[in-house]
Amino acid sequence: MNKRAENKIPILSFFSGGGFMDMGFEQAGFEVVWTNEFDETFAKLHAAGITSWRKSKGSGLKAEIFNTKSITEVSSNDIITEAFPHGKPKHFGMIGGPPCQDFSMNGSRKGFEGERGKLTVVFFDKIIDLKPTFFVMENVTGLTKSKDTKKFLQTLLRRVEKEYYIDYETLNALDFGVPQHRERVFFVGVKKEFLDKKIVEKSYFGKWFPFPMNETYQNATTKYNWGERVKYGTAIDKPKDLPIELCVENCLVPTTEINSTPNANEFFNLRVKEDMLQNIDEGETNRPSFKRLHRFKYSPTTCYGNNEVHLHPYIHRRLSVREVLRIQGVPEEYLLPTEISLSKKFKMIGNGVPVPLAHAVAINLKIFLYKNVIVLQKVPTQYIGY
């Protein structure tokens, strides 16, 4: 590893997309040394967004996708050579969120038999081949809910559990300050040779990894008095004690700032006249299409496709690229080039892991590694006393 990375734990990132999960891990102090994204347009968006974000932090390190082959085509030897040209380090990690449409309750539900579902199997195969010190995999909760899928998943996990201790938990981005109800299951594995088995054995109900919990927003869906559905165009006040940062309103770009805010004037034009959409209430999000968000409530899960992007609560338009980036918790310094199609931008954004959620998992993982796995001569002061 080079001098720039010598004090950071290196990470291999699979299915990198726009780099939202990567950002969360970089914010926590990990070093993303290798990235993989098969979609060439996503790779271009990743390079632009992450480069602009890094530049804003004073880093001159340009971002790029190191490998654009399908994970099924790239060999483990090539990955190691590309990621670690000076030799494989003792400790490194793997992160990734394999495409989830085959497991989504609203998707094809083909499970591991689907083309995308098979990539989850390949991801586990790469863990066995590459033998990282630890790994993190993120996916939809449907992966653990379907009877058949859950049974096959257990078979996959048993293969990996020969060498790794594995724990998993379902987390909701809303509970971490993101204005979006997005539940995802996170799997964390640590190589047995580096972790004292007593830590696992003395855990309650087999839960040995300290998954994050944000006390400020925990159980946000029931904790607050959310805005209620109202007729489109109605003037309303914010409910008392409702954190504005959890509301869609906090993500909306004022009309006067659309042309001065990066990526804020990029949205699909509505071909439907306003009077034809006036019957869709603000907060009417239980529709198959033309879901209108509520300004004083969180967004449902962002999953954009076929130009289906949520309607603005009180203006006759869809949300913009900047607004949906904010709903995913992406920093303002993350800038996307205007010349790339809106369809690709919205799809990439909708596929991503909310950055604050990824960051929360990464922080707890780093603390756990410093305490139990990777012995440092001097532990950073922010982790003392954990």
C-alpha positions in Angstrom: 0.0 0.0 0.0 1.3 3.5 -0.8 2.1 6.1 1.8 -1.3 7.8 1.4 -3.1 4.7 2.5 -0.6 3.2 5.0 -2.7 4.2 8.0 -6.0 3.3 6.6 -7.7 -0.1 6.2 -8.0 -0.9 2.5 -11.4 -1.8 1.0 -12.4 -3.6 -2.2 -15.8 -2.3 -3.5 -18.0 -4.5 -5.6 -21.1 -3.2 -7.5 -19.9 0.3 -6.7 -22.6 2.2 -8.6 -22.4 5.9 -7.8 -20.1 5.2 -4.8 -22.6 6.0 -2.1 -21.5 3.1 0.1 -17.9 3.9 -0.7 -18.4 7.5 0.5 -19.7 6.3 3.8 -16.7 4.1 4.3 -14.3 6.8 3.3 -15.9 9.2 5.7 -15.3 6.7 8.4 -11.6 6.5 7.5 -11.3 3.4 5.3 -9.4 3.5 2.0 -11.3 2.3 -1.1 -8.5 0.9 -3.2 -10.4 -0.9 -5.8 -13.9 -0.5 -7.3 -16.0 -2.6 -9.7 -19.0 -1.5 -11.8 -20.2 -3.2 -14.9 -22.5 -0.4 -16.2 -20.1 2.0 -18.1 -22.5 5.0 -17.6 -22.7 4.4 -13.9 -18.9 4.2 -13.9 -18.7 7.7 -15.6 -21.2 9.1 -13.1 -19.2 7.5 -10.2 -15.9 9.1 -11.4 -17.4 12.5 -11.7 -19.3 12.5 -8.4 -16.7 11.0 -6.2 -13.9 13.1 -7.8 -15.8 16.4 -7.1 -16.6 15.2 -3.6 -13.0 14.3 -2.8 -11.8 17.6 -4.3 -14.1 19.5 -1.9 -12.3 17.8 1.0 -8.9 18.9 -0.3 -8.0 15.6 -1.8 -6.5 15.6 -5.2 -7.1 11.9 -5.7 -9.2 11.4 -8.8 -11.8 8.7 -8.7 -12.3 6.0 -11.3 -13.8 2.6 -11.5 -10.8 0.3 -11.5 -12.6 -2.6 -13.2 -15.7 -2.5 -15.4 -16.0 -6.2 -16.1 -18.8 -8.3 -14.7 -18.0 -9.8 -11.4 -18.5 -13.2 -13.1 -15.7 -12.4 -15.5 -13.0 -10.8 -13.4 -10.6 -13.3 -11.7 -9.6 -13.1 -8.1 -6.0 -12.9 -9.1 -6.7 -9.9 -11.3 -8.5 -8.2 -8.4 -5.5 -8.7 -6.1 -3.1 -7.5 -8.8 -5.1 -4.4 -9.6 -5.9 -3.5 -5.9 -2.5 -4.3 -4.4 0.3 -3.9 -6.9 2.8 -3.9 -4.1 1.6 -7.0 -2.5 -1.5 -8.2 -0.7 -1.7 -6.7 2.9 -2.5 -8.7 6.0 -5.8 -6.9 6.5 -8.3 -5.6 4.0 -12.1 -5.7 3.5 -14.8 -6.2 0.9 -18.0 -4.3 0.6 -20.8 -4.5 -1.9 -24.5 -4.5 -2.5 -25.3 -7.1 -5.3 -28.3 -6.1 -7.5 -31.4 -6.8 -5.5 -34.3 -6.7 -8.0 -34.7 -10.5 -7.9 -35.2 -10.4 -4.1 -37.3 -7.2 -3.9 -40.9 -7.6 -2.8 -41.8 -5.2 -5.6 -39.4 -6.7 -8.1 -39.3 -9.9 -10.2 -38.9 -12.1 -7.1 -36.9 -14.7 -9.0 -34.6 -15.0 -6.0 -31.2 -16.7 -6.6 -32.5 -18.2 -9.9 -32.6 -14.7 -11.4 -29.6 -13.3 -13.3 -29.2 -10.6 -10.7 -29.8 -13.0 -7.8 -26.9 -15.2 -9.0 -24.5 -12.2 -8.5 -25.1 -12.6 -4.8 -23.8 -16.1 -5.0 -20.7 -14.9 -6.9 -20.1 -12.2 -4.3 -19.9 -14.9 -1.6 -17.7 -16.9 -3.9 -15.3 -14.0 -4.1 -15.2 -13.7 -0.3 -14.1 -17.4 -0.1 -11.5 -16.8 -2.9 -10.1 -13.5 -1.8 -10.2 -14.2 2.0 -10.6 -10.6 3.2 -10.3 -9.9 6.9 -13.9 -8.7 6.9 -16.8 -8.1 4.6 -20.0 -6.1 4.5 -22.9 -7.0 2.2 -26.0 -4.9 1.8 -29.3 -6.0 0.2 -33.1 -5.8 0.4 -34.9 -7.4 3.3 -36.7 -9.7 0.8 -33.4 -11.7 0.8 -34.2 -13.0 4.3 -38.0 -13.1 4.1 -39.0 -15.5 1.4 -39.0 -19.1 2.6 -37.1 -20.5 -0.4 -34.7 -17.6 -0.7 -33.9 -17.7 3.1 -33.2 -21.5 2.9 -30.8 -21.1 0.0 -29.2 -18.1 1.7 -28.5 -20.2 4.8 -26.8 -22.7 2.6 -24.6 -20.0 1.2 -23.8 -18.6 4.6 -22.8 -22.0 5.9 -20.1 -22.2 3.2 -18.7 -18.8 4.3 -19.1 -19.6 8.0 -16.4 -22.2 7.7 -13.9 -19.4 7.8 -16.0 -16.4 9.0 -18.1 -15.3 11.9 -21.2 -13.7 10.4 -23.9 -11.5 11.8 -26.7 -9.5 10.1 -29.3 -6.9 10.9 -32.0 -5.0 9.2 -31.5 -1.2 9.4 -33.8 1.6 8.3 -32.1 4.7 6.7 -34.8 6.9 8.3 -33.4 6.0 11.8 -30.1 7.5 10.8 -31.2 11.0 9.8 -32.1 10.2 6.1 -35.5 11.5 4.9 -36.4 8.2 3.4 -38.0 5.0 4.6 -35.5 2.5 3.3 -35.0 -0.8 5.1 -31.9 -2.9 4.1 -30.3 -5.9 5.6 -26.5 -5.7 6.3 -24.3 -8.8 6.7 -21.0 -8.4 8.4 -18.4 -11.1 8.5 -15.0 -11.3 10.2 -12.4 -14.0 9.5 -12.2 -16.4 12.4 -8.5 -16.5 12.6 -8.5 -12.8 13.6 -11.4 -12.7 16.0 -11.4 -14.3 19.5 -14.3 -16.8 19.4 -15.2 -15.9 23.0 -16.6 -12.6 21.6 -19.0 -14.5 19.5 -19.8 -17.2 22.1 -20.7 -14.8 24.9 -23.0 -12.7 22.7 -26.8 -12.7 23.2 -28.9 -14.6 20.7 -25.9 -14.9 18.4 -25.7 -11.2 17.9 -22.0 -10.4 18.4 -21.5 -7.4 16.0 -22.5 -4.0 17.4 -24.7 -2.7 14.6 -25.3 1.0 14.8 -28.3 2.7 16.5 -29.0 6.4 16.4 -30.8 7.3 19.6 -31.9 10.7 18.1 -34.0 9.2 15.4 -34.5 5.5 16.5 -37.9 4.1 15.5 -38.6 7.3 13.6 -41.7 6.0 11.8 -43.7 5.8 15.1 -41.7 8.3 17.1 -42.9 11.5 15.4 -46.2 13.1 14.4 -45.8 13.1 10.6 -47.7 15.3 8.2 -51.0 13.9 7.1 -52.2 13.5 3.5 -53.8 16.7 2.3 -55.3 18.1 -1.0 -52.6 19.2 -3.5 -52.0 22.9 -3.2 -53.0 23.2 0.4 -51.0 25.5 2.7 -49.8 23.5 5.8 -47.6 24.0 8.8 -44.9 21.6 10.1 -46.1 19.3 12.9 -44.7 20.3 16.3 -41.4 18.6 17.3 -40.9 16.9 13.9 -37.2 17.1 12.8 -37.1 19.0 9.5 -34.0 17.0 8.5 -36.2 13.9 8.2 -38.7 15.6 5.9 -38.8 15.9 2.2 -39.1 19.6 2.6 -35.5 19.8 3.7 -34.4 18.3 0.4 -36.4 20.6 -2.0 -34.7 23.3 -4.0 -36.5 26.7 -4.0 -37.5 27.8 -7.4 -35.3 30.8 -7.1 -32.2 28.6 -6.6 -32.9 25.9 -9.2 -30.5 27.4 -11.8 -27.8 28.2 -9.2 -27.8 24.8 -7.5 -25.8 22.0 -9.2 -28.1 19.3 -10.8 -31.2 21.1 -9.5 -32.6 22.1 -12.9 -32.4 18.4 -14.1 -35.8 16.7 -13.9 -38.2 14.9 -16.2 -40.7 17.2 -17.7 -44.3 16.2 -17.0 -46.3 15.5 -20.1 -49.5 15.5 -18.1 -51.2 18.8 -17.5 -51.4 20.1 -13.9 -55.2 19.9 -13.8 -55.0 16.2 -14.6 -52.8 15.6 -11.5 -54.5 17.9 -9.1 -56.6 15.0 -7.7 -53.4 13.3 -6.4 -53.0 14.5 -2.8 -49.8 15.6 -1.2 -48.6 12.5 0.6 -50.5 10.0 -1.7 -47.6 7.6 -2.1 -49.5 4.3 -2.2 -50.0 4.6 -5.9 -48.3 2.4 -8.6 -47.2 5.6 -10.4 -47.3 9.4 -9.9 -46.6 9.2 -6.2 -46.8 12.7 -4.7 -44.5 13.2 -1.7 -45.5 15.0 1.5 -43.3 18.0 2.4 -43.5 17.1 6.1 -42.9 13.4 5.9 -40.1 11.1 4.7 -39.9 9.7 1.2 -40.8 6.1 0.5 -37.8 4.0 -0.8 -36.2 5.6 -3.9 -36.4 3.1 -6.7 -36.6 4.9 -9.9 -37.1 3.5 -13.3 -38.9 4.1 -16.6 -39.0 7.9 -15.8 -41.0 7.2 -12.6 -39.6 9.7 -10.3 -41.7 11.0 -7.4 -43.8 14.2 -7.8 -42.9 17.4 -6.0 -45.3 17.9 -3.0 -46.7 21.3 -4.1 -45.1 22.3 -7.4 -46.2 20.7 -10.8 -43.0 18.8 -11.6 -41.0 15.7 -10.6 -38.1 15.9 -8.2 -34.7 16.9 -9.6 -31.4 15.1 -9.6 -30.2 17.2 -6.7 -33.3 16.6 -4.6 -33.2 12.9 -4.9 -29.4 13.0 -4.1 -30.4 14.8 -0.9 -33.0 12.2 -0.2 -30.2 9.6 -0.4 -28.1 11.7 2.0 -25.5 12.4 -0.6 -23.2 15.5 0.1 -23.8 18.7 -1.8 -20.3 18.5 -3.2 -21.1 15.4 -5.2 -21.7 16.8 -8.7 -22.9 14.9 -11.8 -22.2 15.9 -15.4 -25.2 17.4 -17.2 -24.6 15.6 -20.5 -25.4 12.1 -19.2 -29.0 11.0 -19.5 -31.5 11.6 -16.7 -32.7 8.0 -16.8 -29.3 6.7 -15.9 -28.8 9.3 -13.2 -32.1 8.5 -11.5 -31.6 4.8 -11.7 -28.1 5.0 -10.3 -29.2 7.2 -7.5 -32.1 5.0 -6.6 -29.9 1.9 -6.5 -27.5 3.4 -4.0 -27.1 3.0 -0.2 -27.9 6.2 1.7 -24.5 7.6 2.6 -25.3 8.3 6.3 -26.5 4.7 6.8 -23.3 3.3 5.1 -21.2 5.7 7.3 -22.9 4.5 10.5 -22.2 0.9 9.7 -18.6 1.7 8.7 -17.9 3.7 11.9 -19.1 0.8 14.1 -17.1 -1.7 12.0 -13.9 0.4 12.3 -14.3 0.7 16.1 -14.9 -3.1 16.3 -11.9 -3.9 14.2 -9.6 -1.6 16.2 -10.8 -3.1 19.5 -10.9 -6.8 18.5 -9.1 -7.5 15.2 -6.5 -5.1 14.0 -4.0 -4.2 16.7 -2.7 -0.6 16.3 0.2 0.9 18.2 -2.0 4.0 18.8 -5.7 3.9 18.5 -7.3 7.2 17.3 -8.5 9.2 20.2 -12.1 9.2 19.0 -12.3 5.4 19.5 -10.8 5.3 23.0 -13.2 4.2 25.6 -15.4 2.3 23.2 
